Amino acid sequence: MYEYNDYVSTARRWLKNYNRFKTSIQIMEGDIREMEIQLESDPALAAPVAKYGDNPGGGTPELNKVEQAANDRIHLQKVIDYKKQNIAELRRVTQKVDIAMATLNQETQQLVKAHYIDGYDWYQSSQLCNLTYDWTRKKGYKALEEITNTIFGVKSLPPKIAFVFQE
């Protein structure tokens, strides 16, 4: 079971990597499109019909041409499936962040985006949001707690508060 700080660290890491996650999704979608086109159009990956004739079969540990083509197709399909799983997981994370961010007011959203997502330090974030440095940090940490609680629910509350919600 996670501890309170683990949830906060996870939420912070998701916010800091939000742009990277979005970019990774786009890159992997492009890779998948290319691989699917390759599967459809590359004659080397189309398994030819086996010829039975005068040639003796078997006896060698290497894959023949037909088996190698089929093996290449299977491998490429596994890579596509793996990338699709990664995309699905990254989408779940970015959707959770989007939903949590939507619960914040406009000023707090701007602050969280500036500091956590865009990577500005607290001083730069305070200037962008027209707030004092100390107030920006306090508000930023409070927003991170709100985002953490929105994403992970009751289990992410600090131990002293969490007992109120449990029976």
N, C-alpha and C positions, 0 to 999 in steps of 0.2 A: 504494500500500500504506500502511496506517495505521502510525503510529509508536506506541510503547507508551503514551505519554501521551494519544494520541487515543482509544485504547480505554478508558482510565480515565475520560477526560472524557465519553465517550459513556455509559458505565455510570452515572456520577454524574448526568448529565442525565436518563437514563431513571428513576433512582431519585427524583430531585427532582420529576419530572413524572408519576410513577406515578398519583397520585390524579387528576390532570388527564386523563390518558389514559383511565382508567376512566370518568370522568364524560363525556368526549367520546364514548366508545362508546355509553353509554346515550342521550345526546342524539341522536346520529346514527341509532340504532336507532328511536327515536321518530319522527324525521323521515322515515325510510324507510317506517314503518308508515302515517304520514299521507299520504305521496305515493302509496303503493300503493292506499290507500283512495280517494284522489282519482282515480287511473287507472281504478279499477273502477266508480266511481259517478258521476263528473262527466260529464253528457251533452255538455258543451261540448268535452270531450277525446275523445269518441267520434266518429270520422270518419263523417259521414253518407254515405249512398249518393249518388253523383253523379247528377244529373238531366241527361239529354240531351233537348233539345227545340228550341224555337224560338230560344233564346238563342245568339248567336254565341259561340264559344269562343276563348280565347287572345287575344293582342294586348296584354295588360297585364303589367307586370313583378311586380305584387303577387300574393301567394298568394290563391287563392280560399278559400272557407270550408272546403271539404274538405281542401285542402292545408294550411291553417293549423292545423286540428285535428290532422292527422297530424303536422305539424311539432312542435306542442306536446307530443304524446304521446312522440315521439322524444326531445325535449329532456328531459322529465321522466324518462324511462327512463335517459338518460345520467347525469343527476344521481344517480339511485338507484344505478346501477352504480359511480359514482365514490365515493359514500359507503360502499358495501359494500367497495370496495378499501381505503379508509382504515380501516374497522373491522377488516378482516383484518390489516392491518399493525400497528395498535395492539394487537390481540389477541396477535399474535406477540411483540411487545415485552413486554407485561405477562406473558405466559406464561413468557418467558425470565427475567424478573425473579423471578417466583414460584418457578420451579425453582431458580434460584440462591440465593434466600433460604432455601429449604427445606434446603439443604446446610449452613447455619450452625446453631450451637447456639442454644438458646432465648434466652440472655442477649444474644448478638450480634445475633440477629434483632430483639430489642427495641431495642437501641442503633441499629441501621441504620434501623429504622422511625422511631424518635424523631427522629434527626438528618436523615437524607436524605429520607425520605418525608413525615413530618409537619412538617418545617421548624424543629425546635427547634435552638437553637445548642448548642455543645458543653457549655457550663456547664449548661444546662437538661437536656440529655440525660444528663449525668453524675448529676444529682440523681434523675432518673427511674429510672436503672439502678443507683443506689447505688454508684457508682464514683468514683474521684478524677478530676478534670478531665484531668490529663495521661494517665492510663491510658485514659480514655474516648476521647480523640483518637487515641492510638496504636492502640487496638483498632478504632476506627472506620475508620481508614485501612487497616489490615490487612484488615478485612472488605470494604472497597471493592475491594481488590486480589483477594481471593478471589472476589468476585462477578464482577469483570471476567474473571478466568481461567475461571470456570465458564461464563460466557456466550459468550466469544469463543475459548476454547481456547488451544492452544499459541501461536498467532500473536500473542496479547496479552501474552505473558510479556516481562519486561524483556530487553533484548538479551544480557546476560551469562548469563542462565539459558536462554534460548531455544535456544542452540546445542547444548545437551546433548541435546535432543529431536530434532534434525535429523541426517540422515545425510550 
